[in-house]
Amino acid sequence: MAMLRAGRSIPDLSASAGTAKIVQPGQNRGICNTDHPMAERYYTVTWDQLHRDAKALAWRLIEQPWQGIVAVTRGGLIPAAIIARELECRLVESVSVMTYEDEARGVPVVTKMPDAAGDGTGFLVIDDLVDTGTTLRAVRTLLPKAHFACLYAKPDGKDDIDTFVTEVSQDTWILFPWDTEPQFVAPIKKQTV
């Protein structure tokens, strides 16, 4: 079943991406799965490292004449801006898919469609990370002809992504610079006493 929004047919994602749904802004999203355990490991990415990794991704993508970029919000916004600059791509669209609330993974919910990207032909979809591939698969149903790229890929999702820079373990939660702030941390010796 398809919905119609702004003159464009929106596919029902429930068949192809598990139980994904599309909601209008302001609706109750109901995506939080509180049974998801806390991460075993954390890895902090600094602003400098993120910028270097986004440039490295741009180098891998430079050969294609991209018509535009679609940033997967919110994590893909900053990498997409850096990559758009490096590839001199002026058309930047976004798609909003909510899959996480804090560290709890839930059902993907599309809250903003990437209308300017059509079926994805000539478009580059950028996200910060592919974890299990759930978000990516939901977006791929919307943009089946796009090229999908991210900075970091975990084993469960890396086969779903076309291009990525760095693989990280599945049990690692990446702390991006927009999720953290500098603060005092006690020395390891004092933390173990």
GINOR-V206974 format. One record per backbone hydrogen bond with DSSP energy under -0.5 kcal/mol. CO is the residue of the C=O (numbers start at 1). NH is the residue of the N-H. E is the energy in kcal/mol with one decimal. If there is no record, write none. Layout:
# GINOR-V206974
CO;NH;E
CO;NH;E
This chain:
# GINOR-V206974
1;12;-0.7
3;10;-3.5
5;8;-2.0
8;5;-2.3
9;11;-0.6
10;3;-2.3
11;13;-0.8
12;15;-0.8
13;17;-2.6
13;20;-0.6
17;19;-0.8
21;110;-2.0
24;27;-2.1
32;34;-0.6
33;36;-1.5
41;173;-3.2
43;175;-3.3
44;46;-0.5
46;50;-2.6
47;51;-2.4
48;52;-2.4
49;53;-2.8
50;54;-2.4
51;55;-2.2
52;56;-2.3
53;57;-2.1
54;58;-2.2
55;59;-2.2
56;60;-1.3
57;61;-1.0
58;61;-0.8
58;62;-0.7
59;62;-0.6
61;64;-1.1
64;66;-1.3
68;124;-2.1
69;71;-0.5
69;93;-3.4
70;126;-2.9
71;73;-0.7
71;95;-2.3
72;76;-3.0
73;97;-0.9
74;77;-1.5
75;79;-0.6
76;80;-2.3
77;81;-2.0
78;82;-2.2
79;83;-2.7
80;84;-2.8
81;85;-1.9
82;86;-2.3
83;87;-2.5
84;89;-2.6
85;88;-1.0
88;90;-0.6
90;92;-0.9
91;69;-2.5
91;93;-0.5
93;71;-2.8
95;73;-2.8
95;97;-0.7
96;111;-2.8
96;112;-1.2
97;99;-0.6
98;109;-1.9
99;106;-3.1
101;104;-2.2
103;105;-0.5
104;101;-2.3
108;21;-1.8
109;98;-2.9
109;111;-0.6
110;23;-1.8
112;96;-2.0
113;115;-1.4
114;117;-1.8
115;118;-1.2
117;120;-2.8
119;145;-2.6
120;123;-2.6
122;67;-3.0
122;68;-1.1
123;125;-0.5
123;147;-2.4
124;70;-3.0
124;126;-0.5
125;149;-2.9
126;72;-2.7
127;151;-0.9
128;152;-1.9
129;131;-0.5
130;154;-2.4
131;157;-0.6
133;137;-2.7
134;138;-1.8
135;139;-2.3
136;140;-2.8
137;141;-1.4
138;142;-0.7
139;142;-0.8
139;143;-2.3
143;146;-1.7
145;122;-0.5
147;125;-3.3
148;162;-1.4
148;163;-1.7
149;127;-1.7
150;165;-0.7
151;165;-1.0
151;166;-2.5
152;130;-2.0
153;168;-2.3
154;157;-1.7
154;158;-1.8
157;160;-1.8
157;161;-0.5
158;161;-0.8
163;150;-1.9
166;153;-2.5
168;155;-0.6
169;172;-1.5
171;40;-0.8
171;41;-1.9
172;174;-0.6
173;43;-2.2
174;176;-0.8
175;45;-2.8
176;179;-2.2
177;180;-0.7
187;190;-0.6
187;191;-1.5
188;192;-1.4
